[in-house]
């Protein structure tokens, strides 16, 4: 087994890695998952792992991110160092992190900045543990990190940018990061009226543009990115591979529930572990778009960016 850490960001990511964990339990037995495998579930809603649609018990893998910091006051104190938080989005900040990101990406990103040291400590501990086990067995010391999240929500779409960049900068050469980003389609399917998920398309559109921007990083074209109130230059794509997950199959069939889609993603994550998984994952692509001709609409840009 290659040392691997599965990181679920937000409710969608948490549900997906729970399905992955369940498959490991079915394969090896509950409590007997290979020690080279670790799980880390991250969400600002502390009640998320206790919801009835979680595939298996993930409470011990859940990172409590609540903090005694008022996000509004934090922003007021540090706004000169937070130019990416648009003025119009400040009104969505809650009085406490545990109130959630409310489907606003910049809110999820700000909350991540506030608690980033908690995430660093938890991820570093997981990487150290799985790598130590692998080294002891004479295996590889490089760790695979699979980050799973919704590109259409607040917590996942807001946090993955900071967490992936931060992990890459701090662990350059010691980890490979694979991203599984769930697009807006599943949420539009389960909420046709858009009353419960009003921002999913706008979030997916914005997230895709961010990913497209970051994929162009190179030594000749360093990309500046703000992490923890400082600016870092990224000189290579952070993600080894980036998978866009939609809820329509190759045969045109529509997956109609979030849990069913998370089960599909969880299965993909499970078969991607270890040496056999490395061969499976190698068939993927990392694609970016240089431009979309004409004067495209948001929908046309999303269609172009997701034409993988």
C-alpha positions as CSV (number, residue, x, y, z in Angstrom):
1,X,0.0,0.0,0.0
2,X,1.3,3.4,-0.9
3,X,1.0,6.0,1.9
4,X,-2.2,7.8,1.2
5,X,-4.3,10.5,2.9
6,X,-7.9,11.0,1.8
7,X,-9.1,14.5,2.6
8,X,-12.8,15.3,2.4
9,X,-13.5,19.1,2.3
10,X,-17.1,20.2,3.1
11,X,-20.2,18.0,3.2
12,X,-19.7,16.5,-0.2
13,X,-16.1,15.6,0.3
14,X,-16.9,14.2,3.7
15,X,-19.6,11.9,2.3
16,X,-17.3,10.8,-0.5
17,X,-14.4,9.7,1.7
18,X,-16.8,8.0,4.0
19,X,-17.8,5.7,1.2
20,X,-14.1,5.1,0.5
21,X,-13.5,4.3,4.1
22,X,-16.5,1.9,4.1
23,X,-15.0,0.0,1.1
24,X,-11.7,-0.4,3.0
25,X,-13.6,-1.7,6.0
26,X,-15.5,-4.2,3.8
27,X,-12.2,-5.3,2.3
28,X,-10.0,-5.5,5.5
29,X,-12.6,-5.4,8.3
30,X,-13.6,-2.6,10.6
31,X,-10.6,-1.4,12.6
32,X,-8.1,-3.2,10.3
33,X,-7.6,-0.7,7.5
34,X,-3.9,-0.8,6.4
35,X,-2.0,1.8,8.5
36,X,-0.6,3.4,5.3
37,X,-4.1,4.7,4.8
38,X,-5.5,7.8,6.6
39,X,-8.7,9.9,6.4
40,X,-9.2,13.5,7.3
41,X,-12.7,15.1,7.1
42,X,-12.9,18.9,7.2
43,X,-16.1,20.9,7.5
44,X,-17.2,24.0,9.4
45,X,-20.5,22.3,10.3
46,X,-19.7,20.3,13.4
47,X,-22.8,18.2,13.0
48,X,-22.0,17.0,9.5
49,X,-20.3,13.6,10.4
50,X,-23.4,12.7,12.5
51,X,-25.9,13.0,9.7
52,X,-27.8,9.8,8.8
53,X,-26.6,9.6,5.2
54,X,-22.9,9.1,6.1
55,X,-21.8,5.7,4.8
56,X,-19.7,4.8,7.9
57,X,-18.5,6.2,11.2
58,X,-16.1,9.0,10.4
59,X,-16.2,10.9,13.7
60,X,-12.7,10.0,14.6
61,X,-11.4,11.4,11.3
62,X,-13.4,14.6,11.6
63,X,-11.4,17.8,12.3
64,X,-13.1,20.2,14.6
65,X,-12.5,23.6,13.1
66,X,-14.5,25.8,15.4
67,X,-12.6,28.7,16.8
68,X,-13.2,31.4,19.3
69,X,-12.8,34.1,16.6
70,X,-15.5,36.3,15.2
71,X,-15.0,36.2,11.4
72,X,-16.4,39.8,11.0
73,X,-13.9,41.2,13.5
74,X,-11.1,39.1,12.1
75,X,-11.8,40.6,8.6
76,X,-12.0,44.1,10.0
77,X,-8.6,43.7,11.7
78,X,-6.9,42.0,8.7
79,X,-8.7,43.3,5.6
80,X,-5.6,44.9,4.2
81,X,-4.2,41.4,3.9
82,X,-7.3,39.9,2.5
83,X,-7.8,41.7,-0.9
84,X,-9.4,38.6,-2.4
85,X,-12.5,38.9,-0.1
86,X,-14.7,41.2,-2.2
87,X,-16.4,44.0,-0.3
88,X,-19.9,42.8,-1.4
89,X,-19.2,39.4,0.3
90,X,-18.4,40.7,3.7
91,X,-22.1,40.8,4.6
92,X,-22.1,36.9,4.4
93,X,-19.6,36.5,7.2
94,X,-21.2,34.9,10.3
95,X,-20.5,35.8,13.9
96,X,-18.8,32.4,14.4
97,X,-17.2,29.8,12.1
98,X,-19.6,27.0,13.3
99,X,-22.5,28.8,11.5
100,X,-21.0,27.5,8.2
101,X,-20.0,29.2,4.9
102,X,-23.5,29.6,3.5
103,X,-22.4,28.6,-0.1
104,X,-20.1,31.6,-0.3
105,X,-16.6,30.7,-1.5
106,X,-14.8,33.7,0.0
107,X,-16.4,33.0,3.4
108,X,-15.1,29.4,3.2
109,X,-11.7,30.6,2.3
110,X,-11.6,33.2,5.1
111,X,-12.6,30.6,7.7
112,X,-9.9,28.4,6.4
113,X,-7.3,31.2,6.9
114,X,-8.5,31.5,10.5
115,X,-8.1,27.8,11.4
116,X,-5.3,26.9,9.0
117,X,-2.9,25.8,11.7
118,X,-5.4,23.2,12.9
119,X,-5.5,21.8,9.4
120,X,-1.8,21.8,9.0
121,X,-1.2,20.0,12.3
122,X,-3.8,17.3,11.5
123,X,-2.6,16.8,8.0
124,X,1.1,16.7,9.0
125,X,0.3,14.1,11.7
126,X,-1.5,11.9,9.1
127,X,1.3,12.2,6.6
128,X,4.0,11.5,9.2
129,X,2.1,8.4,10.4
130,X,1.4,6.8,7.0
131,X,4.9,7.6,5.8
132,X,6.5,6.2,8.9
133,X,4.6,2.9,8.4
134,X,5.6,2.8,4.8
135,X,9.3,3.5,5.5
136,X,9.3,0.8,8.2
137,X,8.0,-1.7,5.7
138,X,10.6,-0.6,3.1
139,X,8.1,1.1,0.9
140,X,7.9,4.6,-0.7
141,X,8.1,7.7,1.5
142,X,6.2,10.0,-0.9
143,X,2.6,10.4,0.1
144,X,-0.5,10.7,-2.1
145,X,-3.1,13.1,-1.0
146,X,-6.6,12.9,-2.5
147,X,-8.6,16.1,-1.9
148,X,-12.4,15.7,-2.6
149,X,-14.8,18.6,-2.5
150,X,-17.7,20.4,-4.1
151,X,-16.6,23.1,-6.5
152,X,-20.1,24.6,-6.1
153,X,-20.4,25.2,-2.4
154,X,-18.8,27.4,0.3
155,X,-16.6,25.2,2.5
156,X,-15.1,22.9,-0.2
157,X,-14.8,25.5,-3.0
158,X,-13.4,28.0,-0.6
159,X,-11.0,25.9,1.4
160,X,-9.3,23.7,-1.2
161,X,-7.4,26.6,-2.9
162,X,-5.7,27.6,0.3
163,X,-5.2,24.1,1.7
164,X,-3.8,22.6,-1.5
165,X,-1.4,25.6,-2.2
166,X,-0.3,25.6,1.5
167,X,0.3,21.8,1.5
168,X,2.2,22.0,-1.8
169,X,4.4,24.9,-0.6
170,X,5.3,23.3,2.7
171,X,5.6,19.7,1.4
172,X,7.1,20.3,-2.1
173,X,8.5,17.0,-3.3
174,X,7.2,14.9,-0.5
175,X,3.5,14.7,-1.6
176,X,1.5,14.4,-4.7
177,X,-2.0,16.0,-4.7
178,X,-4.9,14.7,-6.7
179,X,-8.1,16.7,-6.8
180,X,-11.6,15.4,-7.3
181,X,-13.9,18.4,-7.8
182,X,-17.7,17.8,-7.9
183,X,-19.4,20.2,-10.3
184,X,-22.7,22.0,-9.9
185,X,-24.9,19.6,-11.9
186,X,-25.8,17.3,-9.0
187,X,-27.1,20.2,-7.0
188,X,-29.1,21.6,-9.8
189,X,-30.6,18.1,-10.2
190,X,-31.6,17.7,-6.6
191,X,-32.8,21.4,-6.3
192,X,-34.4,22.2,-9.6
193,X,-35.9,25.4,-8.2
194,X,-32.5,26.7,-7.0
195,X,-34.1,27.9,-3.7
196,X,-31.8,25.7,-1.5
197,X,-28.7,26.0,-3.7
198,X,-28.8,29.5,-5.3
199,X,-25.1,30.0,-5.8
200,X,-23.9,26.6,-7.1
201,X,-23.4,27.6,-10.7
202,X,-21.7,30.9,-10.0
203,X,-19.4,29.1,-7.5
204,X,-18.5,26.3,-10.0
205,X,-17.8,29.0,-12.7
206,X,-15.5,31.0,-10.4
207,X,-13.8,27.9,-9.1
208,X,-13.0,26.7,-12.6
209,X,-11.4,30.0,-13.5
210,X,-9.3,29.8,-10.4
211,X,-8.1,26.3,-11.2
212,X,-7.5,27.3,-14.8
213,X,-5.3,30.2,-13.6
214,X,-3.3,28.1,-11.2
215,X,-2.7,25.3,-13.8
216,X,-0.6,27.7,-15.9
217,X,2.1,28.1,-13.2
218,X,5.7,27.4,-14.3
219,X,9.2,28.6,-13.7
220,X,8.8,31.0,-16.6
221,X,5.3,32.0,-15.4
222,X,5.3,32.0,-11.6
223,X,1.7,32.5,-10.2
224,X,1.4,34.6,-7.0
225,X,-1.0,33.2,-4.4
226,X,-1.9,34.5,-1.0
227,X,-1.6,32.0,1.8
228,X,-2.0,32.8,5.5
229,X,-1.6,36.6,4.9
230,X,1.6,36.2,2.8
231,X,2.2,35.9,-0.9
232,X,3.8,32.8,-2.3
233,X,4.9,32.1,-5.9
234,X,3.7,28.8,-7.3
235,X,6.1,27.6,-10.1
236,X,4.3,24.4,-11.1
237,X,0.8,23.0,-11.2
238,X,0.0,22.1,-7.6
239,X,-2.2,19.2,-8.6
240,X,-0.7,16.0,-10.1
241,X,-4.1,15.5,-11.7
242,X,-7.5,17.3,-11.4
243,X,-10.7,15.4,-12.0
244,X,-14.0,17.2,-12.7
245,X,-16.9,15.1,-11.5
246,X,-20.3,15.6,-13.1
247,X,-23.5,13.7,-12.5
248,X,-24.1,12.5,-16.1
249,X,-22.5,9.3,-17.2
250,X,-20.9,8.6,-20.6
251,X,-24.2,7.0,-21.6
252,X,-26.2,10.1,-20.8
253,X,-27.7,8.7,-17.6
254,X,-28.2,11.2,-14.8
255,X,-27.2,10.4,-11.2
256,X,-30.0,11.9,-9.2
257,X,-28.8,12.0,-5.6
258,X,-25.7,13.4,-3.9
259,X,-25.2,10.2,-2.0
260,X,-25.2,8.1,-5.2
261,X,-22.6,10.5,-6.7
262,X,-20.5,10.4,-3.6
263,X,-20.6,6.6,-3.7
264,X,-19.3,6.7,-7.3
265,X,-16.5,9.1,-6.3
266,X,-15.7,7.0,-3.2
267,X,-15.3,3.9,-5.4
268,X,-12.9,5.8,-7.7
269,X,-10.9,6.8,-4.7
270,X,-10.8,3.3,-3.3
271,X,-9.5,1.8,-6.6
272,X,-6.9,4.5,-6.9
273,X,-5.0,3.4,-3.9
274,X,-1.9,1.3,-4.0
275,X,0.1,0.2,-7.1
276,X,-2.9,-1.0,-9.0
277,X,-4.6,2.3,-8.4
278,X,-1.6,4.2,-9.7
279,X,-2.0,2.4,-13.0
280,X,-5.8,3.2,-13.1
281,X,-5.3,6.9,-12.2
282,X,-2.7,7.3,-14.9
283,X,-5.4,7.3,-17.6
284,X,-6.7,10.7,-16.5
285,X,-5.9,14.1,-17.9
286,X,-5.0,17.5,-16.7
287,X,-6.4,20.0,-19.2
288,X,-6.5,23.7,-19.2
289,X,-8.0,26.2,-21.7
290,X,-5.9,29.0,-23.1
291,X,-8.9,31.0,-24.2
292,X,-12.5,30.7,-25.3
293,X,-13.1,32.5,-28.6
294,X,-15.6,35.3,-29.1
295,X,-17.6,36.8,-26.2
296,X,-18.7,33.6,-24.4
297,X,-21.3,33.4,-21.7
298,X,-20.5,31.8,-18.3
299,X,-22.2,28.6,-19.3
300,X,-20.1,28.4,-22.5
301,X,-16.9,28.9,-20.5
302,X,-17.9,26.2,-18.0
303,X,-18.7,23.8,-20.9
304,X,-15.3,24.5,-22.5
305,X,-13.4,24.1,-19.2
306,X,-15.1,20.9,-18.4
307,X,-14.7,19.3,-21.9
308,X,-12.2,16.7,-20.7
